Amino acid sequence: MSINLEGKSDFADRMIIANGNSLRHVGSLADYVVDVLKNAGYESVKVEGKEGCEWVLVDAGNIIIHLFKPEVRSYYNLEKMWSVSLPHAEVAY
């Protein structure tokens, strides 16, 4: 899922939310995303949560990527939180 935050948030223009099937899958997705971002020219990519891999946050400045195990994604339900607080946000699945 991709949520357009442009003009609605001070910390990012786009939020991407996805999940992997296991801890290893979430960790591998995080590694892949970091590689893709760096190859695309993002110089400062920060990663949090890689130790446990239940929820990994990849911060590339204007793009924030949340990678979850399915049950953790369901528990935090960021999609609902952002759609409620940003009624005019563009949400793409």
C-alpha positions, 0 to 999 in steps of 0.5 A: 500500500502506498499513501501520498503524504505530500503537503500533509506531513512534515516528515515524508511525502510518501509512506509505503506499507508492506508485509513479509511472510516471516522474520527472514522475509521481512529482513530480506525485503528491508535489505532489498529496499535499501539496495534499490533506494541507494541505487536510485540515488538516495544517499541517507537511508536509515533502517530501524527494527532490523534486529527483530524483523517483526516491523522494519522501518526504512527511512529515505527522507521523503519516502518512509517504508514500513515492512511488517509480519502480517500479525504486527501490521494488523495490530498497528493498522497504520493504514487506518490511522493515516486514512482517518487523520488524512481524509484526503490522502491518496491511498493506493493498494 
